[in-house]
Amino acid sequence: MKRTPTFRMTSHLSSLFFSFLLFCFFTAIQQRAIAQPWMENAKNATGDLNFYKIQANFNDYWKNRKPEKGQGYKPFKRWEHYWKDRINKDGSFPPADITSGTWAKYLRDNRKNINLRYHQANWESLGPTTTPGGYAGIGRINAICFHPTNNNIIWVGSPSGGLWKSTDNGASWSTNTDNFTILGVSGIAINPNNPDIMYIATGDGDAGDNPSIGVLKSTDGGATWNNTGLNWPSSNENRIRKILIDQNDVNTIMVASNQGVFVSNNAGASWTNKLVGDFWDIKANPTASTDIFYACNGDKIYKSTNNGNNWVEKYTIPGSSPYRTALGVSPADPNVLYALSFDFASPEGTFNGLYKSMDAGETFSTQSTTPNILDGTPDGSGSANQGWYDLCLTVDPTNASIIYTGGIVTWKSTNSGASWTLNNFWYNLGNGTPVVHADKHVYEWQNNNTLWSGNDGGVYKTTNGGSAWSSHSDGLIISQMYRLGTSQADTKVITGLQDNGTKLRSTGGVWSDVLGGDGMECAINPENSAIMYACIQNGELHRSTNGGLSFTDIQNNIPGQPE
């Protein structure tokens, strides 16, 4: 069902639903910073995290430091802003099930009334729904999956925007998951023999903006969804990072999660926790005749040779504090396995190394530890990293020596990671490097030539090894908006988006990108709509006096040091 421009609900349903969305958006966000130094000694006597202790630790840590991209400062400020008015008096956090349970009960008890009320109220989606791509964007994509026999059908998952389907190879998108208890989707798997059977991993596996409620299953091509045997209350704040189907036994499903590796041998009816720990990735050996699988947590790589029923530890990632690892395989050489590692050796973290196995995961060798391919600089010379948030790896299906890595930007190697070339960057460098939105979360091959990428700005693809990338994000309604301002004199709207800047809607209904970075607070002068204000992370305040055509920095006029 295509998301139409108009949707309808009563005021009671609307307030309940949006309260729940706001609540679950930030419920699990503290998990993303769990390895940060300000999370130490932040629990109360019962062992639960305490807001005031976390806040005090954070302020103490940063009092003599200058924030830089990738060090966790900005995500913490989002989290702090949301929770400061929602915590209990003692600094403890209310359980998410209070809100999610109320929403689920309301849907059950009022299904007929809800359908009737959808035809009474009059809410209209104003967008934005289009993006020029590159530096600008629509919203974050965590998962991509393709129909096994129809190249025009593509599915993508957004961490707080639900599941979206394209039937025209990414030219347009539709969704029917707006009423999900949790809107986040972090993984998608389709039965190769019967594509009507699908599974999705709920929640936000990368950042924890939405907790997971487990795995959902559809038997009608995504028209309806039901719980599987792997289901959790949202208050558990679990996260599923990856999900896959055994191509040789489609009843075997595996997931990698922060609670371990779970395996189902009966199409999702029941699940067994085969490995315990915080797992980030799981891959199948691409040889069609084998039942070999690989899984990794932060510092160890495991191998199974019997459909995931038993696992053996094969390799310990070197480094002082390996935190997250991504795996890559290629049907061009099934014996080759790569591991990309992020290390929290310093508060901002670092590229730990790329490691290669040539014997199906039995032994590994270090391919490279420099340059810093997880950094956001064009030459990899910087120290800022955010591998805890975005880390992905893929190998060319026709050449196992060609690798693409994703952190803040995309790097490519044609010699198994011995050396690297910048493949795309998040703004125009003026040297022909393709411009693609920053913060890479997923790569998936549609065929031997077409590579798709999901990032903080949407979904992109290349058909020529990354010499050119094109955006296919138009039609996705997945923006994570912090604030918006509306004009009292006309129909202008200005809004700030997570990692997608500040966008302005004109009186004619046309959206434009007016500022970059993370858009924050916005306001329009109630007496003169040509005057408007917009903020960017870290305390930047901008003013326009010509209706948003241009903005001027004005934060330096404010006494004190901006945060």
Rosetta blueprint (number, residue, H / E / L):
1 M L
2 K L
3 R L
4 T L
5 P L
6 T E
7 F E
8 R L
9 M L
10 T L
11 S H
12 H H
13 L H
14 S H
15 S H
16 L H
17 F H
18 F H
19 S H
20 F H
21 L H
22 L H
23 F H
24 C H
25 F H
26 F H
27 T H
28 A L
29 I H
30 Q H
31 Q H
32 R H
33 A H
34 I L
35 A L
36 Q L
37 P H
38 W H
39 M H
40 E L
41 N L
42 A L
43 K E
44 N L
45 A L
46 T L
47 G L
48 D L
49 L E
50 N L
51 F H
52 Y H
53 K H
54 I H
55 Q H
56 A H
57 N H
58 F H
59 N H
60 D H
61 Y H
62 W H
63 K L
64 N L
65 R L
66 K L
67 P L
68 E L
69 K L
70 G L
71 Q L
72 G L
73 Y H
74 K H
75 P H
76 F H
77 K H
78 R H
79 W H
80 E H
81 H H
82 Y H
83 W H
84 K L
85 D L
86 R L
87 I L
88 N L
89 K L
90 D L
91 G L
92 S L
93 F L
94 P L
95 P L
96 A L
97 D H
98 I H
99 T H
100 S H
101 G H
102 T H
103 W H
104 A H
105 K H
106 Y H
107 L H
108 R H
109 D H
110 N L
111 R H
112 K H
113 N H
114 I H
115 N H
116 L H
117 R H
118 Y L
119 H L
120 Q L
121 A L
122 N L
123 W E
124 E E
125 S L
126 L L
127 G L
128 P L
129 T L
130 T L
131 T L
132 P L
133 G L
134 G L
135 Y L
136 A L
137 G L
138 I L
139 G L
140 R L
141 I L
142 N L
143 A E
144 I E
145 C E
146 F E
147 H L
148 P L
149 T L
150 N L
151 N L
152 N L
153 I L
154 I E
155 W E
156 V E
157 G E
158 S E
159 P L
160 S L
161 G L
162 G E
163 L E
164 W E
165 K E
166 S E
167 T L
168 D L
169 N L
170 G L
171 A L
172 S L
173 W L
174 S E
175 T L
176 N L
177 T L
178 D L
179 N L
180 F L
181 T L
182 I L
183 L L
184 G L
185 V E
186 S E
187 G E
188 I E
189 A E
190 I E
191 N L
192 P L
193 N L
194 N L
195 P L
196 D L
197 I L
198 M E
199 Y E
200 I E
201 A E
202 T E
203 G L
204 D L
205 G L
206 D L
207 A L
208 G L
209 D L
210 N L
211 P L
212 S E
213 I L
214 G E
215 V E
216 L E
217 K E
218 S E
219 T L
220 D L
221 G L
222 G L
223 A L
224 T L
225 W L
226 N E
227 N E
228 T E
229 G E
230 L E
231 N E
232 W L
233 P L
234 S H
235 S H
236 N H
237 E L
238 N E
239 R L
240 I E
241 R E
242 K E
243 I E
244 L E
245 I E
246 D L
247 Q L
248 N L
249 D L
250 V L
251 N L
252 T L
253 I E
254 M E
255 V E
256 A E
257 S E
258 N L
259 Q L
260 G E
261 V E
262 F E
263 V E
264 S E
265 N L
266 N L
267 A L
268 G L
269 A L
270 S L
271 W L
272 T E
273 N E
274 K E
275 L E
276 V L
277 G L
278 D L
279 F L
280 W L
281 D E
282 I E
283 K E
284 A E
285 N L
286 P L
287 T L
288 A L
289 S L
290 T L
291 D L
292 I L
293 F E
294 Y E
295 A E
296 C E
297 N L
298 G L
299 D L
300 K E
301 I E
302 Y E
303 K E
304 S E
305 T L
306 N L
307 N L
308 G L
309 N L
310 N L
311 W L
312 V E
313 E E
314 K E
315 Y E
316 T E
317 I L
318 P L
319 G L
320 S L
321 S L
322 P E
323 Y E
324 R E
325 T E
326 A E
327 L E
328 G E
329 V E
330 S L
331 P L
332 A L
333 D L
334 P L
335 N L
336 V L
337 L E
338 Y E
339 A E
340 L E
341 S E
342 F E
343 D E
344 F L
345 A L
346 S L
347 P L
348 E L
349 G L
350 T E
351 F E
352 N E
353 G E
354 L E
355 Y E
356 K E
357 S E
358 M L
359 D L
360 A L
361 G L
362 E L
363 T L
364 F L
365 S E
366 T E
367 Q E
368 S E
369 T L
370 T L
371 P L
372 N L
373 I L
374 L L
375 D L
376 G L
377 T L
378 P L
379 D L
380 G L
381 S L
382 G L
383 S L
384 A L
385 N L
386 Q L
387 G L
388 W L
389 Y L
390 D L
391 L L
392 C E
393 L E
394 T E
395 V E
396 D L
397 P L
398 T L
399 N L
400 A L
401 S L
402 I L
403 I E
404 Y E
405 T E
406 G E
407 G L
408 I L
409 V L
410 T E
411 W E
412 K E
413 S E
414 T L
415 N L
416 S L
417 G L
418 A L
419 S L
420 W L
421 T E
422 L E
423 N E
424 N E
425 F E
426 W L
427 Y L
428 N L
429 L L
430 G L
431 N L
432 G L
433 T L
434 P L
435 V E
436 V L
437 H L
438 A L
439 D L
440 K E
441 H E
442 V E
443 Y E
444 E E
445 W E
446 Q L
447 N L
448 N L
449 N L
450 T L
451 L E
452 W E
453 S E
454 G E
455 N E
456 D L
457 G L
458 G E
459 V E
460 Y E
461 K E
462 T E
463 T L
464 N L
465 G L
466 G L
467 S L
468 A L
469 W L
470 S E
471 S E
472 H L
473 S L
474 D L
475 G L
476 L L
477 I L
478 I L
479 S L
480 Q L
481 M E
482 Y E
483 R E
484 L E
485 G E
486 T E
487 S L
488 Q L
489 A L
490 D L
491 T L
492 K L
493 V E
494 I E
495 T E
496 G E
497 L E
498 Q L
499 D L
500 N L
501 G L
502 T E
503 K E
504 L E
505 R E
506 S L
507 T L
508 G L
509 G L
510 V L
511 W E
512 S E
513 D E
514 V E
515 L E
516 G L
517 G L
518 D L
519 G E
520 M E
521 E E
522 C E
523 A E
524 I E
525 N L
526 P L
527 E L
528 N L
529 S L
530 A L
531 I L
532 M E
533 Y E
534 A E
535 C E
536 I E
537 Q L
538 N L
539 G L
540 E E
541 L E
542 H E
543 R E
544 S E
545 T L
546 N L
547 G L
548 G L
549 L L
550 S L
551 F L
552 T E
553 D E
554 I L
555 Q H
556 N H
557 N H
558 I L
559 P L
560 G L
561 Q L
562 P L
563 E L
